[in-house]
Amino acid sequence: MRIAFFIHKDYNFTFDVLSRAIPELSRDHQVVGILEFPEVLTKYSGLDIPKKYLELFGPWTTMKLGLFTLRKRLGLIVGTVHNKGGCSSFSHLSSKYSVEYQAFSNPNDPEVIDWITTHEIDVVFIFIGQILKSGIIHSPKCCIVNKHSALLPANRGLLPVFWALLHDEKVGFTLHKVTEKIDDGEILYQKSYEKKSLSIIGWYERIYADVPGALVKVIHILETGNEPRPHAEYPASYHSLPDRADVEQFENRGLRII
């Protein structure tokens, strides 16, 4: 299988996934490219994203989120100084494993579709917030696979762990084929977790730690044609960004963002 990743520069979670998944996948397959796109959150991008977090979560939580991001980034840089074989950036990671690295403005642009078809990509794993259209969805030979931090079809949409905790539902993640419907498509892998008193960030750390192994399993399923394991039926739901009242209800229940 010839594999590509769509990412934005997320050093909190996605970087570790690729650092662990690429060497695993490269044993039997070829990871061809890492394609970077701007971070988006629905209609928000750039500095509007932290501004929106500040509006929703308040200054204290937003500051803690910023410090978490800074700590993760500095940790990678310092770790690379002490470990000469380590990587501190996506470009460094791509160079280490001889994977092409390119930045594009939009995954639906014709030049991205052309890159996928020219490089004969079989599977694309996506870790981005943009909505994909038909052209790019059908450009890989096999499919595009999305990681969503919920037990689909429950909690489609944004901030799924927030909504799962708020509604006292199980936390988990799903890998599924991408269609033109949001967080829809054939489910290839799911993992659920027993309830624990973790913050949203704590849950994301738990989830992303399990994603690299799940990616390897999904490639095996797609390559062999094996049917995915049956998964439990979860009630379908969809959520957009919470408003301030949702966040206050979340916090009043003793739940934590970070």
N, C-alpha and C positions, 0 to 999 in steps of 0.2 A: 504494500500500500504506500502511496505517495501522499504525505500529510502536510497540511499548513495550519498555522494558527493565526486567528485575528485577535488582536489585543489592543488595549490602550495602556499607557505607561502606569500600570498599577503595581507598585512595589510592595504593597501591603499583603497581597494574596497571590495574584496571578504569576508574579515572577518566580515564586517558590514552586508553583505548579509546573511551570515550564522547565525549571532547573532540574526537577526530579523526573518529569515525564519524558523529556527529549532523549536522555540516554537510555531509558527503558524502551521507548518506542523504536529507537535507532538500532536495536539489536536485530530486529527482524523486518524492519520497514525503513522507509526513507523520509525523514522530516526535511521538507524542501524549503519552507519559508516561514518567517514570522512577519506578518503585515500589521503595521501599527496604524491606528486611527485615533482621532481626537476623542476625549472622554465626553459623553453626553449623559444627561439625566432628563428624560423627556424633552422638553423644549429648552432646557438649560445647558450651557456649555461654558468652558473657560472659568472665569472668576465668578460667574453667576451661580455655579454649583456650590461653592462654600458659602456664598451669600444666602442661598436657599437653605442650606443646613443651619446657618446662624438663625434664620427666621424660624425654622421648625424646632430646633433643639436648644436654642439659647446659647449664650456666650460660653458658659462653663463647659458644657458638653462638646461644643464645637472646638474649643481650645484643646480639650483632651484628645479629640479625634485628630487634630493637627499635630499634637505632640506624639501620638501613636505613629502617624505617618513619618514624622521626622526621625523617630527612634528606629523604625524599620529601615529607612534609607541609610542612616548613618551606620547601622549595624552591618548592612551589606558592604558598605565601603570599608569599614574597619576590618571586617572579616576577610575581605579580599587582600588587605595588606598583610594579615597574619597567615593567610592560606593562599599561597601563590597559584594554586589550581582553581581558586574560586572565581566567581563572576560578580560584578557589581552593577551591571546594566544589561538591558536586553540586547544591545548591539554587541557587547562583550560575550554574552551567552551565545548569540548566533555565530560569532566568529569562532568560538571554541569548538562548536560542533559542525562547522562548515555549513551553516544554514543561512540562506539569503534573508536579509532584513531590509524592508522598505517601509516608508511612511506614505500613506495616502490620506486624502481629505474625507472620503466617503466610501463605504464598502459597496455601494450600489453603482459607483462610477464605471463606465465602460472599460477604463484602463485596469481596474481590478478584475473584472470579468475576463479580460484578455490575459491578465497574468495567470489566473487560475487555469484557463484552457491551454495556454501556451506551455505551462509547466506540467500539464497532464495530472493535475491534483485529483486524487480519489476522494479524500475526506478533509474537510475543514472543521477544526474545533474553534468555536467562537467564545470570546470573553469580552464582549463589547455591548454597548447599550443601544446601538442603532437598530432600527427596524429594517430587516432585509426584504428586498423585493424579488420578484420572480426571476429576473435575469441572473442575479448572483446566486440565488438558491439552487438553480438548475445548472450552474456552471461546473461544479465538480462531477467527476464520473460517478461517484456513489452518492454522497450527501454532505450536508452541513450539519454538525452536531452542536447543540447548545447545552451549556451547564446552567441549570436554574436551581437556586437554593430553596426549593420547596418540593413537596411531594405532589407533583402534578397528577390530576388537574386542579388540585387545591392551590390557592394563592398564586395564580398567574399574575404577572405584572411586576410592580416595583416593590422593593424592600420586603420580600416575602417572609424573611425571618421575623421582622417586626410584626407583621400581621398574624403569623402563626403563634407567636408568644402572646400577643394581645387577645387572641381568641382561644387561647389555651388548647392549641392544636399541636400535633407532632411536628417536630423539626426534622428536616432531611434535605436531600438534593436529588435531582433527576438529570440524566443525560438523555436527550431526545433529538430526533431528526427535526430540522427546521422546516416549517411551512410558512405560507403567507399569513397565517393566523398567529397571534402573539402567544408564545409558550405553548404551542400545540405540536402535533406530530407524534409519530410512533415513539413510544418510550423504550429506550434501549437498556437503561440501568437506573435503579433507584436504591437509595439507602436511607433508612430512618434511624433515629436515635432515641434512646430512652431519655425521659425528661431529667434535666439537670438545671441547677440555678446558674446559668451562664448569661452574660450580657450578649447583645447582638454581635459585638465584635468577637467575643469568646466563641459563639456558635460558628461564625464564619471561619475562625481559625481551625475549629474542629472539622468543618466541612471540607475546607480546602486541603487539609492534610490528607484526606481520603480521595481527593479527585484524581491525582496522578495514576493510582492503581486502577481506578474506574475507567480512565481513558484507555488504558491498555486492554482491559476487558472488553470495552466497546469495539475496539479495532478487531479483536478476535471474533466477536459476534458478527460484525459486518463482513469479515473475510471468509468465515466458514459458512455463513448463512444460518448459524444456529439461532433458534428462537430465543428471545430474551426470557429470563425467568418471569413467571407470573408475579405481578405486584398487587398489593392490596388496593382496593378501590377507595379513593378519597373523594369527598364531595367537591365538585367544581366551584371555584370562586376566582374573582379577579379584583385586584386593587391597584389604584394609582398611588401617588404620594399621599401620605397622611397629612392632615392639617394640624394646627397647633392644639386643638381640642383632643385629637387622637393621641398626640404625644403626651399631653397632660394626663389623660386616662391611663396610658402606658406607665408613666412614672408613678402615678398614684397607687398603682397595683404593686409597687416595689420592683418593677422591671427596669433593666438598665440598658442604655445604648452601648456604654463602654465602662 
